[in-house]
Amino acid sequence: MAKIVDARGLPCPQPVILTRNALQENTAVTTIVDNQTAQHNVTRMAQKAGCMVQIEEQDDGIYLHINRAETPQEQAAPQPASVPVRGPLVLVIPGEFMGRGEHVELGNILMRGFFHTLGEVEPLPDAIVFFNSGVKLVVDGSPVLEDLQGLHDRGVKILACGTCLGYYELKEKVAVGEVSNMYTIAETILRAGKAVNL
């Protein structure tokens, strides 16, 4: 019997995350969504994972019947070798919003979605560096504080620029990670095997 994932009314990326988690423990999953965007996102993720997806539209939602049925040949197929990154993976966050647009609310939504998703994907970054207004994400009241704490608990190093925290008068409100300096930040970025600027 298929595992049921009711993702109706849930914002992106929750339908994808819940379905992916269910597929890790079940060979058959039925995800119920209520919009075309969620349908496409879940279907794309499932197909990328090698699953078959059947779409059934009903009055109360869109039912995605997902089956993870592998043939013996598929199971025996060699996996492509990944090229390891030499050195740590560092994520650089220069602002409190994601993207460069005129709608602050959208940038806030995207940043929350990104950090919520980051804890669900691999590989995790080795370190996350926050500077400029990005330091507002590591203090009390941050919309991503719970997700950052989860990443910190899993060993991700979180560095916040002390000069930036001082500029915004937030040094006393840091709730996760450590107050850092430009020397350590520069050293962390320059020694990275790969640095990703958000």
C-alpha positions in Angstrom: 0.0 0.0 0.0 1.3 3.4 -0.9 2.4 5.9 1.7 0.1 9.0 1.6 1.7 12.4 1.6 -0.9 15.2 1.9 0.9 18.3 0.7 -2.2 20.4 -0.1 -1.8 24.0 1.0 1.9 23.6 1.8 4.4 26.2 0.4 7.4 25.4 -1.8 9.6 23.4 -1.1 7.5 21.3 1.4 5.7 19.0 -1.1 9.1 18.0 -2.6 10.8 17.5 0.7 8.0 15.5 2.3 7.8 13.3 -0.9 11.5 12.8 -1.0 11.6 11.8 2.6 8.7 9.3 2.1 10.5 7.7 -0.9 13.5 7.0 1.3 11.4 4.5 3.3 8.7 3.4 0.9 8.7 2.0 -2.7 5.2 3.5 -3.4 4.1 7.0 -2.4 1.0 9.0 -3.3 1.5 12.7 -2.9 -1.6 14.9 -3.0 -1.1 18.5 -4.1 -3.4 21.4 -5.0 -1.6 23.3 -7.7 0.3 22.8 -11.0 3.6 24.2 -9.6 3.8 21.6 -6.8 2.7 18.9 -9.3 5.6 19.7 -11.6 8.2 20.1 -8.8 7.3 16.8 -7.2 7.1 15.0 -10.5 10.5 16.3 -11.6 12.1 15.3 -8.3 10.6 11.8 -8.5 11.6 11.2 -12.1 15.1 12.4 -11.4 15.3 9.8 -8.7 14.3 7.1 -11.2 10.6 6.7 -10.2 7.5 6.3 -12.3 4.8 8.9 -11.8 1.2 8.7 -12.7 -0.9 11.8 -12.3 -4.6 11.6 -11.4 -6.7 14.8 -11.1 -9.6 14.5 -8.6 -12.0 17.0 -7.2 -10.1 17.4 -4.0 -6.6 17.6 -5.5 -3.9 16.3 -7.8 -2.8 12.7 -6.9 0.7 11.8 -7.8 1.2 8.0 -7.7 4.9 7.4 -7.4 6.6 4.0 -7.7 10.3 3.4 -7.1 10.5 0.1 -9.0 14.0 -0.7 -10.2 14.8 -3.5 -12.6 17.8 -5.8 -11.8 19.7 -4.2 -14.6 19.1 -0.7 -13.2 20.2 -1.9 -9.7 23.4 -3.2 -11.2 24.2 -0.2 -13.3 27.4 1.6 -12.2 26.9 5.0 -10.8 28.8 7.9 -12.4 31.9 8.8 -10.4 31.6 12.2 -8.8 34.6 14.5 -8.7 35.4 15.4 -5.1 35.8 19.0 -4.2 39.3 19.5 -2.8 38.8 21.6 0.3 35.7 22.8 2.1 32.5 24.0 0.6 31.7 27.5 1.8 28.4 29.4 1.3 28.6 33.2 1.4 25.5 35.2 2.4 25.9 38.9 1.7 22.3 40.0 2.4 19.2 39.1 4.4 17.1 38.6 1.2 17.6 36.2 -1.7 18.0 37.6 -5.1 18.1 41.1 -6.4 14.6 42.5 -7.0 12.4 45.3 -5.9 10.1 43.0 -3.8 11.6 42.6 -0.3 8.8 40.2 0.8 9.6 37.8 -2.1 13.3 37.9 -1.2 12.5 37.0 2.4 10.3 34.1 1.3 13.0 32.8 -1.0 15.7 33.0 1.8 13.4 31.1 4.2 12.8 28.4 1.6 16.5 28.1 0.7 17.6 27.5 4.3 14.8 25.2 5.0 15.7 23.2 1.9 19.5 23.3 2.6 19.1 21.0 5.6 17.5 18.4 3.3 20.1 18.2 0.6 23.7 16.9 0.2 26.4 17.9 0.4 26.0 20.3 3.3 28.4 23.3 3.3 31.3 23.1 5.6 30.9 26.8 6.5 28.4 29.6 6.0 29.7 33.2 6.1 27.3 36.1 6.8 28.3 39.7 6.1 26.6 43.0 5.4 22.9 42.8 6.1 23.2 39.0 5.9 24.2 39.0 9.6 20.5 39.8 10.4 19.8 36.1 9.7 21.9 34.8 12.7 20.2 37.0 15.4 17.2 36.6 17.6 14.0 36.9 15.6 15.5 35.7 12.3 13.1 33.8 10.1 15.7 31.2 9.4 17.1 30.8 12.9 15.7 27.3 13.5 17.1 26.0 10.2 20.5 27.6 10.9 20.6 26.0 14.4 19.9 22.7 12.8 22.8 23.1 10.4 25.1 24.3 13.2 24.1 21.2 15.2 25.1 19.0 12.2 28.6 20.5 12.2 28.2 23.4 9.7 30.4 26.3 10.8 28.5 29.6 10.9 30.6 32.8 10.8 29.0 36.3 11.2 31.0 39.5 10.4 31.6 41.3 13.7 32.0 44.7 11.9 28.6 44.2 10.3 27.0 43.1 13.5 28.4 46.2 15.2 27.1 48.5 12.4 23.6 47.1 12.8 24.0 47.1 16.6 23.2 43.4 16.7 26.3 41.9 18.5 24.4 41.2 21.7 21.6 39.5 19.8 23.6 36.7 18.0 21.7 33.5 18.5 23.7 31.0 16.4 27.3 30.6 15.2 30.2 32.8 16.1 31.1 36.5 15.7 34.0 36.5 13.4 36.5 39.0 11.8 37.5 39.9 8.3 40.8 38.0 8.5 39.0 34.7 9.4 36.3 35.3 6.8 38.9 36.0 4.1 40.9 33.0 5.1 37.8 30.7 5.1 36.7 31.9 1.6 40.2 31.8 0.1 40.9 28.3 1.5 37.6 26.9 0.2 37.6 24.2 -2.4 34.4 25.9 -3.6 32.8 29.1 -2.5 29.2 29.8 -3.5 27.9 33.4 -3.2 24.2 33.6 -2.7 
